[in-house]
Amino acid sequence: MLKNKWHLKKYIFALSFLFVYHCIAQKTKSRQSLDFQITFLEDSPVIDGNILGEKLWNKVPIIENLKQIKPDYGLPASEKTSIRVAYTNKSFFVAVVCYDTAPDKIVISDSRRDADLNDEDSFLFILDTYNDQQNGFLFGTNASGMEYDAQINNEGEGNFSSNRQQGGVIGGTNINWDASWEVKTESGDYGWSAEFSIPLKSIRFNSGNNKIWGINFQRNISKRSETAYWANLPLGFDIKRLSLAGKMTGINLKSPKNLKVIPYALTQVAQDKIISKKNSSRIDFGGDIKYSLTPGLTLDLTYNTDFAQVEVDDQQVNLDRFNLFFPEKRPFFLENAGQFSVGSPGEVDLFFSRRIGIGDGGSLVPIIGGSRVSGKVGQTNVGLLNMFTDEVEIDGDIGIVKNNYSVARVNHDFAKSRSSLGGLFVNRNGIGISDDYNSVFALDGKLGLGKKAQITGYISKSTTPGIKSREHAFKILAVYNWNGWNLRAGYTEVGEGFNPEVGFLQRSAFKKPEFLIFKQWRPKNTGKFLEVRPHVSYRGYWNFNNTQETGFLHIDNHWVWESGFEIHTGINFTKETVLEAFPISLVTIDPGIYDHKEFQFVMFTNPNNKTSFRNRTYIGGYFGGSRISSSNKVNLRLGDKFNAETNFNYNRLKLPNGLTNVVITGLRLAYSFTPRMFLQSLVQYNNVSEITSVNARFGWLKNANTGLFVVINIVRDNDFLNQLNNQSITIKYSYQFDLL
């Protein structure tokens, strides 16, 4: 019976590959391309948001005619938008007037830097400065003049997890890239306007004459939950789809000089009332140096690297037998993170920067310093990283030795083809210990098939003393994505001996086929109803004895209204083969084969409202018993200053060996005094570890996320025999000296 099921799944998988291949083979119809010639200015405009009263802008041609992608696909935007673009030898400028017939209904939901702009009235633009149709820089603002910037790799595809002021990312979109630039806004009875001034040395490009950049513009109009673009996009895409962007021509650029020195000083007081009964204090110094070797290649040096201002991790409880993933949040490692990313984000990461400076269980390992060279030479992406960490004593002995980490990444983009070929080398070496090392080698590539389809893959091998067999990993994935269709089929294999110590494996030793068939469809004449998204996906994991350890078949449909209200209704067919007993909380899961079904329900209310709600619920079988899982999030917004978010995640597991209830709660509060001054707190609790944690941060930003930070951390538990009660307060100040 099991053998027949395996043959059936191979048959389904083969059919999905043929389906994808059939779609890929279809020819792509040509799209109307948009382009304009940029205007050169001898003098810089005054950056104050007053565009209609600035005579200098009258010399610059207006870009208009944005088209909706929602709610009325392909129709002109409901409100007029006038955009002007210009540059000088030192800066790039964008001026936009967002006309609005009901200016009293303009929504400003958040004024903190890098807050999400999709749920309010906002304007964004993206620059593909190398015209490689893959990578770019994204800038945006709302009517209050907040600053949003992000670094885009691989057209934004990747695993993205954002926590507002400090987010995390693996490839794709990096909101922790913080450049030095300026935006000012103005509001009136006409609507609102914004002026952007971006120093050319804050972005990367190739110097020379008659250069062409890719560019696109986006406007969000909250009262209609409307999104419109200048270069119109097929359903399923957003502004990060650089291969479909318009073009900006006539750019003549010289190499700007760039040298920034960013020192910091901090003082910290820590108190442990219960275990060590000791107070400690320290004063520390360090800093970074950033120097542009070429317009596209930057050298970063760091000494005594510190990340005291970074928000703490979200608490998680493991309800399975595989590794939990915590995203990177530290700014130094997030800059150009996508350039070093190879693998399957969150499942098989060949390089995962959290392995540097963070030990098992989240303990900190001091970073002595290091260097990084990253950027682009012609159409070749280059990334070199070298870091040193200090030793750590545990109970009087050296628990972690000094380590050196080296990463080399080269990736060549083939112009206008959405194709690339690259390699990666990652190495960890215990300093002074001959047999304490680990290395990973990889080759990866993408083959673009027109605008609609792409085949991607990688092959990798690790080297670890004492491991001699099955040290390989590889993946191949075919993707078709066009006009609402998203079709994927792939195969991943990770050998039993594959050991990326400076990477991340969610699980090891598996062979995994997968497919997705997804359709985004907008029926006509349905009133306020917008679209449906029926889809089916499958992933299965087999070990090297050809035993299926996991199977997951997902059948679902998303029901979406114009207001932003969504309901997802799905069913999952799951299979788990447990070969060794493992615990969930205090309940043991015995070896065995567990086949189950579960109902999945998801609901989002309109995120543009002052109060919004999200729920995700699973009800069904779980490891021979049953599970009720409910994740809930409520957001409250008071004007553009105050935001609150509360999370309540509940799992009730009724298992053969016992009953367990798992609860994780969290409360985020944020108040923005100005777009560059904020107060933010995160309070968390889970009933498994019985730990309550508080992380409160005050930030007064200057340039590029430097400035004054005051951070308070409190960690407590309810174990009266071995109670944990740690508190610390850190004051950190950093300043960016722009020397060239």
Residue, then its C-alpha position, 0 to 999 in steps of 0.5 A: m500500500l505504501k509503495n503504491k502511494w509513493h508511485l502515485k505521488k511520483y506520478i503527481f509530481a511528474l505531472s506538475f513538472l510537465f505542466v510547468y514545462h508546458c507553460i514555460a514553453q509558451k511565448t511571452k507577448s511583448r509589453q509596452s515599455l515605458d521610459f523617460q530621459i532624466t533632467f540634469l540640474e545645475d542647482s539643487p532644489v530646496i527640500d521642503g516638500n513645497i513642489l508646487g511653489e518651487k520654480l525649479w521643478n517647472k523645468v522638469p517634465i511631469i510623469e503621470n498616468l499611473k494604473q491600478i493593480k487593485p481594485d480595478y486592474g488596468l484602469p487609471a489611478s482614481e487620483k492624479t499623481s504628478i512625478r518629477v525626477a532630476y539629478t545633479n552631480k551629487s544627488f538624485f531627486v524625486a518630487v511627487v504631488c499626490y492629489d486627493t479629492a478628499p484630503d481629510k481622508i488621507v491615512i497616516s498609520d505610522s511615522r517610524r522609519d521603515a514602517d510598512l507603507n502598504d496600509e496607508d496613503s504612501f508613495l514609493f519608487i524603486l531604482d535598478t541602478y545597474n539595469d540588471q533587472q534583479n537588484g535595486f533600492l526601494f525608497g518611500t514615504n507617507a504624508s508625515g514624511m517618514e523614511y522607508d528604504a530597503q535593499i532588493n535582491n532577486e526581485g524581492e523573492g525570499n523569506f521576509s520577516s519584519n518587526r517594524q523598527q528592526g526587522g529580519v530578512i533572508g534574501g529578497t527584501n532587506i528593510n534594515w539597509d539604512a542609507s543617508w538621505e532626506v525626504k520632506t512632505e507638505s499637505g494642503d487642500y490639493g492632497w499632499s506632496a513629497e520631495f526626496s533627496i538621495p546622495l549618489k554616494s548612498i547608492r551603488f551604480n556604474s559611472g559613465n555616460n548615457k547610463i540607463w536605470g530601471i525605475n518604477f513608481q507606486r502610490n497607495i490610496s488608503k480610502r479605496s485600498e488602491t495600489a497603482y504603478w507607473a509601469n503596470l504589472p501583471l497580477g501577482f507582482d509588486i514594485k520589486r518586479l524589476s524585470l518589468a520596470g520602466k527605464m530612465t535614460g540619459i544618466n551621466l555619472k562620475s564616481p562619488k567619493n565616500l568615506k564614513v566613520i561611525p564610532y559608538a560608545l556605550t555604558q551598561v549596568a546589569q543586575d542578577k538578583i537571584i543566581s549570582k547576586k552580582n551587579s556588573s557594569r561596563i563601558d565600551f567603545g567600537g565602530d565601523i568604517k565604510y569606504s567606497l572602493t568604486p561606485g559599486l564596491t564598498l569596504d566595511l571594517t568593524y571593531n568590537t561590533d555591538f548590537a545593543q539597540v536590536e530588538v530581541d527575538d520573538q519567543q517560540v515553542n517547538l511543537d515538532r522535532f525539527n529546528l526552530f528558525f530565528p531571523e537575523k536582525r543585526p544591521f551589520f550582517l543584514e546589509n547586503a545579506g541577499q548577496f550572500s544568500v544561497g539555498s532555500p531560505g529558512e530550510v537550507d541556508l548555506f550561510f546563516s550570519r546568526r552563527i557568528g556572534i550568537g551561540d546555542g540558546g541565543s547566548l552572545v559571543p563577543i565579536i572582536g571585529g572583521s571586514r566585508v567587501s561587497g557590491k558589484v563589478g560590472q554585472t558581477n556581484v562580489g561579497l567577501l566577509n571575514m570575522f573574528t569572535d572571542e572565546v567564552e568561558i563556561d564554569g571557569d573553562i573555555g566553552i567556546v574557542k576563538n573562531n575565524y569565519s570567512v565567506a566568499r560569494v561571486n555571482h554574475d548576472f547575465a544582462k536582460s535575461r534574468s539569469s545568473l551563475g555563481g559560487l559560494f565558499v563558507n569556512r569556520n576555523g577554530i583558532g589554534i586547533s588544527d582539526d576544528y574546522n568546517s567548510v561549505f562549497a556551492l555552485d548556484g544559478k538561475l536560467g530565465l525563460g522570458k519574463k514568465a518563467q525561471i529555473t533555479g538551483y544549487i549544488s553544495k558539499s560540506t567538509t567536516p573532520g570525521i564525516k566522509s559520506r553523503e556530504h552533499a545538498f542540491k536543489i532544482l526548482a522550476v517556476y512559472n509566474w504570470n497573469g495570476w498563475n504561480l506554478r512551481a515544481g522542485y526537488t531538494e536533497v540533503g545528504e546525511g553527512f551534509n553539515p553547514e556549521v555556519g548555515f542553517l538546516q531545519r532538518s537533515a538527511f532528506k529527499k524532498p519533492e514539492f509542487l504548487i499550483f496557484k491561480q489569482w482570479r478576479p471575477k467580474n461584476t461581483g460588487k465589493f468582492l475582489e478576487v479568489r486564489p485557489h491553490v494546491s501544494y504538496r511537499g514530502y520528505w523521505n529519508f535515505n532508507n526511502t521511508q517517508e517521514t513527512g507528507f503535507l498536501h494543502i488544498d485552499n482558497h483565499w477569498v479577498w474583498e476590495s476593502g482588504f478583508e480576507i478569508h482563507t479556507g483550506i484542508n491539509f492532509t498530513k503524514e508523519t513517521v516518527l522513528e525516535a521518540f521525542p517530547i512536546s512540552l512534557v508529553t512524549i511522542d512515541p515512534g509510529i506512523y501518523d496520518h491525519k487531516e486538519f481544517q485550516f481557517v485564516m481571516f484578516t480584517n481591513p489593515n487600513n482601519k484603526t483597529s485590525f485583526r488577524n486569525r489563523t486556526y488549525i483543527g485536526g489530528y496531530f501525532g495520534g491525537s488532536r490539535i486546536s491551534s489559534s494564532n491571533k493578532v490585534n493591531l490598534r493605531l491612534g493617529d500616526k504616533f501610537n501603535a499597539e500590537t497584541n499577539f495570543n497564540y494558543n495550542r491545545l494538544k490532546l495526545p496519546n500520552g497526555l494533554t498539553n496546552v501551549v500559550i505564547t503572548g506578546l504585546r508591542l507598543a510604539y510611540s513616534f515623537t517624530p519620524r526619527m524619535f521613537l519609544q518601543s517596547l515588547v513584552q512576551y510570555n510563554n507558559v512552557s518555559e514560564i519566562t516573561s521578558v521585557n525589551a524597551r527601546f528609546g531611539w533618537l536617530k540621526n543618519a542611517n540608523t545612528g544616534l542615541f539608544v536607551v535599551i532596557n531588558i528584563v527576563r524573569d521566570n516563575d521557578f522558585l527553586n532556581q529563579l531567573n531574574n536578570q535586568s540590564i540597562t544600556i545607553k549607546y550613542s553612535y555618530q556618522f562622520d561623513l569625511l568625503 
